[in-house]
Amino acid sequence: MPTDQIQYKNHPGSLLQSEPNKLRVEDLRSEEMIINLGPQHPSTHGVIRLEVLMDGEIVREVVPHIGYLHRCFEKHAENLPFNQIIPFVDRLDYVAAMNCEHVYAMGVERMLGITDQIPKRVEYARVLMAELNRIASHFIAIGTYGMDIGAFTPFFWIMRDREHILRLLEWASGARLLYNYMWIGGLFYDLPVGFEEKCAEFIRYIKPKLKELESILIDNKIFINRTANVGVLPLDLAINCGVTGPMLRASGLRFDLRKVDAYSIYPELDFNIPIGEGRVGSVGDCWDRTWVRMQEIHESVKMVEQCLQKLTGDHKRTRDFDPQALVPKKIRPKAQDFYIRGETPKGELGFFFRTDGRNDIPFRCKGRSCSFVNLSVLPEIAKGVLIADLIAIIGTIDVVMGEVDR
């Protein structure tokens, strides 16, 4: 390890106070070290520095240092009209941009009072895209996590299958990751002709692949031994820290905003909310968090199938369908404070708006980032673990630093 990454804690008897050339092995065994993990490290899933107080291989304290990828989202949003903010929303969780767009567009529509006027075809297309992106996001979470702890091959399988989703989303929006597809009042454009058929073909392809992935990685004995009873997040701690998404559900609480708030057309869809059950270890451990994400992929596949049935049945494409006919060029909500939230792959994403009733630019805008809140629990669940287990814990938090730093 480079010497510039090791600092010895300065207390009486510290190595820093010893005479040169008189360091003893006994001193090294008894000294605590501060190790900087990051800011650029393959296991931190973004630009973040973890200041780790180590006692040998044991982690005594962890302090996350953020701000290396600051997006200035709030200040950008406070200087742009509502409809021009969407490209900046994409850059929050850049591996689940459709989900972020869905929450933002729905929020402004509720603020304007036009939610009931959104065509059903638009709603089903939005949820179809959001659930496809949820699958792709969970693929990244599971694939990179497997690689973090030594399972290399599943990462390549997952990236191969994720590519099919990215091609579908690029076909519809014209962009590979940052889509600008869900607009306030509708969509950038209707789904391309033949999109539903290609999407159904992907669903038929992915179902056996998911079973294969689950058996080769999630149920693997080595993976279980590596993740069971590691990084246990008790339910009361998760609630008190504001943790949401798969991390909260893995701790045993069946809380999903798609069910709780019943927004968009989710009440019309049949899907379950998987929770951690402690099948191979403790409820809320690293294995449970990975298993919950895997089960959520299965549920998203079910929802995609149901959306496709509606889009090819009750809500087919028509020539007079205009996916963006509801909203004027200048959006001027009445003066108010307004908050909207939705369920992204990582948890609750919320947007707070303060408007003055005169401008089409929000007076104040605040993004409630689930990755930021979920990361805040790391110092609590990483105390007393081995340094290798710290890497395992970080992976199951599934942070995206663009959303943490906003």
C-alpha positions in Angstrom: 0.0 0.0 0.0 1.4 3.5 -0.9 2.7 5.3 2.2 0.8 8.4 1.3 -2.5 6.5 1.9 -1.6 5.5 5.4 -1.8 7.8 8.4 -1.2 6.8 12.0 -3.5 8.1 14.6 -1.7 10.7 16.6 -2.0 9.8 20.2 0.5 9.1 23.0 2.7 6.2 21.8 1.9 6.8 18.1 4.4 5.7 15.5 4.7 9.3 14.5 6.3 10.1 17.8 8.7 7.2 17.8 12.4 7.8 17.0 13.5 7.0 13.4 14.7 3.5 12.7 13.3 2.2 16.1 9.8 1.0 15.0 8.9 -2.3 16.4 6.5 -5.0 15.2 4.7 -4.7 18.6 4.0 -1.1 17.8 2.5 -1.9 14.4 0.2 -4.5 16.0 -1.2 -2.1 18.4 -1.6 1.0 16.2 -4.8 2.2 14.5 -4.5 3.4 10.9 -6.6 5.7 8.8 -6.9 4.4 5.3 -8.4 6.4 2.4 -10.5 4.2 0.2 -11.0 6.2 -3.0 -12.0 8.7 -4.2 -11.4 6.7 -7.3 -11.7 3.0 -6.5 -13.4 0.1 -8.4 -15.5 -0.9 -5.4 -16.9 2.5 -4.5 -19.2 2.7 -7.5 -18.5 6.3 -8.2 -16.2 9.1 -7.1 -16.3 8.9 -3.3 -13.7 8.8 -0.6 -14.2 6.6 2.5 -12.0 7.5 5.4 -11.6 4.2 7.3 -10.2 3.9 10.8 -8.6 0.5 10.9 -7.4 -1.7 13.8 -5.6 -4.3 11.8 -8.2 -5.8 9.5 -11.1 -4.5 11.7 -13.0 -1.4 10.7 -13.6 0.8 13.7 -15.1 3.8 11.9 -16.1 4.9 8.4 -16.6 8.5 7.3 -17.9 9.0 3.7 -16.6 12.1 2.0 -18.8 13.2 -0.9 -18.9 16.1 -3.3 -16.4 14.9 -6.0 -19.1 14.6 -8.6 -21.3 17.6 -7.7 -24.0 18.2 -10.3 -25.4 21.5 -8.9 -28.9 20.1 -9.8 -30.8 22.5 -7.5 -29.2 25.6 -8.9 -29.5 24.5 -12.4 -33.2 23.9 -11.8 -33.7 27.3 -10.2 -32.5 29.0 -13.4 -34.4 27.0 -16.0 -38.1 26.7 -17.0 -39.8 23.5 -15.8 -39.7 21.8 -19.1 -36.0 22.4 -19.6 -35.0 20.8 -16.3 -35.7 17.2 -17.5 -32.2 16.7 -19.0 -30.7 17.6 -15.7 -33.0 15.2 -13.9 -31.5 12.4 -16.2 -28.1 13.1 -14.7 -29.1 12.4 -11.1 -29.3 8.6 -11.3 -27.8 8.2 -14.7 -28.3 4.4 -14.8 -32.1 4.8 -14.1 -32.8 8.1 -15.9 -36.3 7.0 -17.0 -37.4 6.5 -13.4 -36.1 10.0 -12.4 -38.0 11.5 -15.4 -41.2 9.7 -14.5 -41.2 11.1 -10.9 -40.3 14.7 -12.1 -42.8 14.8 -14.9 -45.6 13.4 -12.7 -44.7 15.9 -10.0 -45.1 19.0 -12.2 -48.3 17.5 -13.7 -49.8 17.1 -10.2 -48.7 20.7 -9.4 -50.5 21.9 -12.5 -53.6 19.7 -11.7 -53.6 17.9 -15.1 -52.8 14.3 -13.9 -56.3 13.0 -14.8 -55.9 14.4 -18.3 -52.8 12.3 -19.2 -53.8 9.7 -21.8 -53.7 6.1 -20.7 -51.3 5.2 -23.5 -48.8 7.7 -22.2 -49.1 6.3 -18.7 -48.6 2.7 -19.8 -45.7 3.7 -22.0 -44.1 5.6 -19.1 -44.4 2.7 -16.7 -43.1 0.3 -19.4 -40.0 2.4 -19.8 -39.5 2.9 -16.1 -39.7 -0.8 -15.4 -37.3 -1.7 -18.2 -34.9 0.9 -16.7 -35.5 -0.6 -13.3 -34.4 -4.0 -14.6 -31.3 -2.4 -16.2 -30.4 -0.6 -13.0 -30.7 -3.7 -10.9 -28.6 -5.6 -13.4 -25.8 -3.0 -12.8 -26.3 -3.3 -9.0 -26.1 -7.2 -9.0 -23.5 -7.5 -11.7 -21.0 -5.0 -10.3 -21.6 -6.4 -6.8 -20.7 -9.9 -7.9 -17.5 -8.6 -9.4 -16.8 -6.6 -6.2 -16.6 -9.8 -4.2 -15.0 -12.0 -6.8 -17.7 -13.4 -9.1 -16.5 -12.2 -12.5 -18.5 -14.1 -15.1 -22.0 -13.0 -14.0 -21.0 -9.4 -14.7 -20.4 -10.2 -18.3 -23.7 -12.1 -18.6 -25.6 -9.2 -17.0 -24.0 -6.5 -19.2 -24.8 -8.6 -22.2 -28.5 -8.8 -21.2 -28.6 -5.2 -20.1 -27.5 -4.2 -23.6 -30.9 -5.4 -25.0 -32.7 -3.0 -22.7 -30.4 -0.1 -23.6 -31.0 -0.7 -27.3 -34.8 -0.6 -26.7 -34.6 2.6 -24.8 -32.3 4.2 -27.4 -34.7 3.2 -30.1 -37.5 5.0 -28.4 -35.6 8.1 -27.2 -32.6 8.4 -29.4 -30.2 8.3 -26.4 -28.4 5.5 -24.7 -28.4 6.6 -21.1 -29.8 10.2 -20.7 -33.1 10.0 -22.4 -35.1 13.2 -22.1 -38.1 11.1 -23.1 -40.8 11.7 -20.5 -42.0 15.2 -21.0 -44.4 17.2 -18.8 -47.8 16.4 -20.1 -46.8 13.4 -22.2 -43.8 11.9 -24.0 -41.2 13.2 -26.4 -42.8 10.9 -29.0 -44.9 7.8 -29.1 -43.3 4.4 -29.0 -41.7 3.4 -32.3 -43.7 1.1 -34.6 -42.8 -2.5 -33.7 -41.4 -1.5 -30.2 -44.0 -3.6 -28.4 -43.1 -6.7 -30.4 -39.4 -6.3 -29.8 -40.0 -5.7 -26.1 -42.1 -8.9 -25.9 -39.3 -10.8 -27.6 -36.8 -9.5 -25.0 -39.1 -10.7 -22.2 -39.2 -14.2 -23.6 -35.4 -14.1 -23.9 -34.7 -12.8 -20.4 -36.9 -15.1 -18.3 -34.6 -18.2 -18.5 -31.5 -16.0 -18.2 -32.8 -14.7 -14.8 -33.2 -18.2 -13.5 -29.7 -19.1 -14.6 -28.3 -16.0 -13.0 -30.1 -16.7 -9.7 -28.8 -20.2 -9.5 -25.3 -19.4 -10.5 -24.8 -16.3 -8.3 -27.4 -15.6 -5.7 -27.8 -19.2 -4.6 -24.1 -20.0 -4.9 -22.6 -21.3 -1.7 -19.5 -19.1 -1.9 -21.7 -16.0 -2.5 -23.9 -17.0 0.4 -20.9 -17.4 2.7 -19.5 -14.1 1.6 -22.7 -12.1 2.1 -24.9 -13.8 4.8 -24.8 -12.1 8.2 -22.7 -9.3 6.8 -23.7 -5.6 7.0 -27.0 -6.3 8.8 -29.3 -3.3 8.8 -31.9 -3.6 11.6 -35.4 -2.3 10.6 -35.6 0.3 13.4 -32.2 1.8 12.3 -33.3 1.8 8.6 -36.5 3.7 9.5 -34.8 6.2 11.8 -32.2 7.0 9.1 -34.8 7.4 6.4 -33.6 4.5 4.3 -35.9 3.5 1.4 -36.0 1.2 -1.6 -34.6 -2.3 -1.7 -32.4 -1.6 1.4 -35.5 -0.9 3.5 -37.5 -3.8 2.1 -34.5 -6.1 2.7 -34.8 -5.2 6.4 -38.3 -6.6 6.5 -40.7 -3.7 5.8 -43.0 -4.1 2.8 -42.9 -0.4 1.8 -43.0 0.5 -1.9 -44.3 3.9 -3.1 -45.8 2.2 -6.2 -48.2 0.5 -3.8 -48.3 3.1 -0.9 -48.9 6.2 -3.0 -50.5 4.2 -5.9 -49.4 6.7 -8.5 -49.7 6.5 -12.3 -51.2 3.2 -13.5 -49.5 1.0 -10.9 -52.8 0.3 -9.1 -53.9 -1.4 -12.3 -50.9 -3.8 -12.3 -50.5 -7.0 -10.5 -47.1 -7.3 -8.7 -45.7 -8.2 -5.4 -43.3 -6.4 -3.0 -40.5 -8.8 -2.0 -38.9 -8.3 1.4 -35.9 -9.7 3.2 -36.7 -12.9 5.1 -33.3 -14.0 6.4 -33.3 -17.2 4.4 -29.6 -17.9 4.6 -28.5 -15.4 7.3 -30.0 -12.4 9.2 -32.9 -10.2 7.9 -31.3 -7.1 6.3 -27.9 -8.5 5.5 -26.0 -8.2 2.3 -27.5 -11.4 0.8 -31.0 -10.2 1.6 -30.4 -6.9 -0.2 -29.1 -8.7 -3.3 -31.9 -11.2 -3.2 -34.6 -8.5 -2.9 -33.2 -6.7 -6.0 -33.2 -10.0 -7.9 -36.9 -10.6 -7.0 -37.8 -7.1 -8.0 -36.4 -7.8 -11.5 -38.9 -10.7 -11.7 -41.7 -8.4 -10.6 -40.7 -5.7 -13.1 -40.8 -8.4 -15.9 -44.4 -9.1 -14.9 -45.3 -5.4 -15.0 -43.6 -5.0 -18.5 -45.7 -7.9 -19.8 -48.9 -6.3 -18.4 -48.1 -2.9 -19.9 -47.4 -4.6 -23.3 -50.8 -6.3 -23.2 -52.5 -2.9 -22.6 -50.4 -1.1 -25.3 -51.3 -3.7 -27.9 -54.9 -4.1 -26.7 -57.0 -1.5 -25.0 -54.6 1.4 -25.7 -53.2 0.9 -29.2 -51.5 3.6 -31.2 -53.7 5.9 -33.2 -52.9 8.4 -35.9 -54.4 11.3 -33.9 -52.5 10.5 -30.7 -50.4 13.5 -29.6 -48.1 12.6 -26.8 -47.4 16.2 -25.8 -50.7 18.1 -26.3 -51.6 19.1 -22.7 -49.0 21.6 -21.6 -48.4 25.2 -22.9 -44.9 26.3 -23.8 -44.7 28.4 -20.6 -45.6 26.5 -17.4 -46.7 28.8 -14.6 -48.0 27.0 -11.6 -49.8 29.0 -8.9 -47.8 30.1 -5.9 -47.3 27.1 -3.6 -44.9 24.7 -1.9 -45.2 21.3 -3.5 -43.5 17.9 -2.9 -43.8 14.8 -5.0 -42.1 11.4 -4.6 -41.8 8.2 -6.5 -40.1 4.8 -6.3 -36.9 4.6 -8.3 -34.6 1.4 -8.3 -32.7 2.8 -5.3 -35.6 4.1 -3.2 -37.7 7.3 -2.8 -36.8 10.1 -5.1 -38.6 13.3 -4.2 -38.8 16.8 -5.7 -39.8 19.9 -3.7 -40.9 23.0 -5.6 -41.6 26.5 -4.4 -43.3 28.7 -7.0 -44.2 32.3 -7.0 -47.1 32.2 -9.5 -45.4 34.7 -11.8 -42.6 32.8 -13.5 -42.1 29.5 -15.4 -38.9 29.0 -13.4 -39.2 27.4 -9.9 -38.2 29.8 -7.2 -36.8 26.9 -5.3 -36.2 23.3 -6.3 -34.8 20.5 -4.1 -34.1 16.9 -5.0 -34.5 14.3 -2.2 -31.9 11.8 -3.2 -32.4 8.1 -2.0 -28.7 7.3 -2.6 -27.6 10.2 -0.4 -29.9 9.0 2.5 -29.0 5.3 2.1 -25.3 6.1 2.1 -25.7 7.9 5.4 -26.3 4.6 7.2 -22.9 3.1 6.2 -21.0 4.3 9.3 -23.5 2.5 11.5 -23.6 -0.9 9.8 -19.9 -1.1 9.0 -18.5 -0.8 12.5 -16.5 -3.9 13.6 -16.5 -5.6 10.2 -13.5 -6.7 8.2 -12.1 -4.5 5.5 -13.2 -7.0 2.9 -16.7 -7.0 4.3 -16.8 -3.2 4.0 -16.5 -3.6 0.3 -19.4 -6.1 0.4 -21.5 -3.6 2.3 -20.9 -0.7 0.0 -22.0 -2.7 -3.0 -25.4 -3.6 -1.5 -26.1 0.1 -0.8 -26.0 0.6 -4.6 -25.2 4.3 -4.7 -24.9 6.5 -7.7 -22.8 9.5 -6.9 -24.4 11.8 -9.4 -27.5 11.5 -7.2 -25.7 11.7 -3.9 -24.0 15.0 -4.9 -26.9 16.2 -7.0 
